Amino acid sequence: MADQELVFYTHPRSRGRIVRWMLEEVGAAYRTVLLEYGGSMKAPEYLALNPMGKVPALRHGDVVVTEVAAICAYLADAFAARGLAPARDSSLRGAYYRWLFFAAGPLEAAVSNRALGFVVPPERKGMIGYGSYEEALDALEGAVSSRSPYLLGEDFSAADVYVGSHLGFGLRFGTIEKRPAFEAYCALLEQRPARRRADQLDDAAAAAATPRA
């Protein structure tokens, strides 16, 4: 599969920026297809790939993957030689899945609900997977506050791409409260060459798509 064509469907102002970073970490050649909100994202050709009509999506040969966490996990396994996921028999595999899907589930739900003004009544916390916004952030703060630089220790992984992106977006747009541990972790990730390349590519694409006055 590693020699099959990679096609990346995205918009530079979307969660596709996370996948762009992951693709740059993988280092494999890929082709980018830029789509527009409400236009080409809803075209029949793209809906055949992703019935949700949203980006990002990834096509790898005959395999189509949507949802950012799934794409990151898929790429880490498809290009295992890059070392972006623990070996399948590694004791770190559990923590890898834990934090990757913690960010995709409880963290995103907690942050999104808070941004929308939804507060879980204390007596209803048992109905919500994340409990409360504060509890979700506290759990994540513990994960990034260790003496090790990354979520799995000394080794950077796809979990750092996904979790770090969520934290970075949240800190930038004010949906995640600033805590020293979050800011230090994000600052470390921003130094990665692949992250910088990805940002440059998406920033250039966004600038080119912006109508000039």
C-alpha positions in Angstrom: 0.0 0.0 0.0 2.8 2.4 0.7 3.5 2.9 -3.0 -0.2 3.7 -3.8 -1.1 7.3 -4.7 -2.1 9.5 -1.8 -4.8 12.1 -2.5 -5.6 14.7 0.2 -8.9 16.5 0.0 -8.9 19.7 2.1 -9.5 23.4 2.6 -6.7 25.5 4.1 -9.1 26.9 6.7 -10.3 23.6 8.1 -9.3 20.6 10.2 -7.4 19.5 7.1 -4.5 21.5 8.5 -4.0 18.7 11.0 -3.8 16.1 8.3 -1.5 18.3 6.3 0.9 18.3 9.2 0.6 14.5 9.6 1.3 14.0 5.8 4.4 16.2 6.2 5.6 14.1 9.1 5.0 10.9 7.0 7.1 12.4 4.3 5.4 10.5 1.4 4.5 12.2 -1.8 0.8 13.2 -2.0 -1.5 15.2 -4.2 -3.7 18.0 -2.8 -7.2 18.6 -4.0 -8.6 21.9 -2.6 -12.4 22.0 -2.2 -14.7 24.9 -1.4 -17.3 25.1 1.3 -20.8 24.7 -0.1 -19.5 24.2 -3.6 -17.2 21.3 -4.6 -17.5 19.8 -1.1 -21.1 19.1 -2.0 -20.5 17.9 -5.6 -21.6 14.4 -6.4 -18.0 13.4 -7.1 -16.8 14.3 -3.6 -20.0 13.0 -1.9 -19.2 9.6 -3.3 -16.0 9.7 -1.2 -17.4 11.4 1.8 -21.2 11.5 2.1 -20.8 14.1 4.9 -19.6 16.6 2.3 -16.8 17.9 4.5 -13.1 17.9 4.6 -10.6 16.5 5.1 -10.6 13.1 3.4 -7.8 10.9 2.3 -7.6 8.5 -0.6 -4.8 6.0 -0.6 -5.1 3.8 -3.6 -8.6 2.3 -3.3 -8.8 3.1 0.4 -10.8 6.1 1.5 -10.5 7.5 5.1 -12.4 10.4 6.7 -12.3 11.9 10.2 -9.1 13.4 11.2 -8.1 11.1 14.1 -8.8 8.1 11.8 -6.7 9.6 9.1 -3.8 10.2 11.4 -3.9 6.7 12.8 -4.2 5.3 9.3 -1.2 7.1 8.0 0.9 6.2 11.1 0.2 2.5 10.4 0.4 2.7 6.6 3.9 4.3 6.9 5.1 2.5 9.9 8.7 3.0 9.1 8.3 6.6 10.1 7.8 5.6 13.7 4.7 7.7 14.3 2.9 5.0 16.2 4.2 2.5 18.7 4.7 -1.0 17.5 1.6 -3.2 17.8 3.2 -5.2 20.6 4.4 -2.2 22.5 3.1 -1.4 25.9 2.8 2.2 24.7 0.1 1.3 22.2 -2.6 1.7 24.9 -1.6 5.3 25.8 -1.3 6.1 22.1 -4.9 5.1 21.4 -6.0 6.6 24.7 -4.9 10.2 24.0 -5.6 10.1 20.3 -9.2 9.2 20.9 -9.6 11.3 24.1 -9.0 14.3 21.9 -11.4 13.1 19.2 -14.1 12.4 21.8 -14.3 13.9 25.3 -12.0 16.9 24.6 -13.6 18.0 21.4 -17.1 17.6 22.8 -16.3 19.5 26.0 -14.6 22.4 24.1 -17.3 22.6 21.4 -20.2 22.5 23.9 -18.6 25.2 26.0 -18.0 27.4 23.0 -21.7 27.0 22.2 -22.7 28.1 25.7 -23.9 24.6 26.7 -23.1 23.8 30.4 -23.8 20.4 31.7 -26.1 20.5 34.8 -24.2 18.9 37.7 -26.9 16.3 38.2 -26.6 15.3 34.5 -22.8 14.8 34.3 -23.3 11.1 34.2 -25.0 11.4 30.8 -22.0 13.2 29.2 -18.9 11.3 28.4 -16.5 14.1 29.3 -18.2 15.0 32.7 -17.3 18.6 32.6 -15.1 21.0 30.6 -12.8 21.4 33.6 -12.4 17.7 34.1 -11.5 17.1 30.5 -8.8 19.9 30.6 -7.5 18.6 33.9 -7.0 15.1 32.4 -5.2 16.5 29.4 -3.1 18.8 31.5 -1.9 15.8 33.5 -0.9 14.1 30.2 1.2 17.0 29.0 2.7 18.0 32.3 5.1 15.0 32.7 8.9 15.4 32.4 8.8 13.7 29.0 8.4 16.0 26.0 5.6 14.1 24.3 2.5 12.1 25.2 4.3 8.8 24.9 7.6 9.9 26.5 10.6 10.7 24.4 9.0 9.6 21.1 6.8 11.9 19.0 3.7 10.2 17.6 0.5 10.8 15.6 -1.2 11.3 19.0 0.9 14.5 19.4 -0.1 15.7 16.0 -3.8 15.3 16.8 -3.8 16.4 20.5 -1.3 19.2 19.9 -3.4 20.5 17.0 -6.6 20.6 19.2 -4.7 22.4 21.9 -3.1 24.9 19.5 -6.5 25.7 17.9 -8.1 26.1 21.3 -5.5 28.4 22.7 -5.5 30.5 19.6 -9.2 31.0 19.4 -9.8 31.1 23.2 -11.9 27.9 23.5 -9.3 26.3 25.7 -8.1 28.2 28.7 -4.4 29.0 28.8 -2.4 26.9 31.1 1.4 26.8 31.3 1.6 23.1 30.5 -0.6 23.6 27.4 1.4 26.5 26.1 4.8 24.8 26.7 3.6 21.6 24.9 2.3 23.6 21.9 5.4 25.7 21.7 7.5 22.5 21.5 5.4 21.1 18.7 5.5 24.3 16.7 9.2 23.8 16.3 8.9 20.6 14.3 10.0 21.1 10.7 7.0 19.2 9.3 4.6 21.4 11.2 6.3 24.5 9.8 6.1 23.1 6.2 2.5 22.2 6.6 1.6 25.7 8.0 3.4 27.4 5.1 1.6 25.3 2.5 -1.8 25.9 4.0 -1.2 29.6 4.7 -0.1 30.0 1.0 -3.2 28.2 -0.2 -5.5 30.3 2.1 -3.8 33.5 0.8 -4.3 32.5 -2.8 -8.0 31.7 -2.2 -8.7 35.1 -0.5 -10.3 37.6 -2.9 -8.3 40.7 -3.3 -10.0 44.1 -2.7 
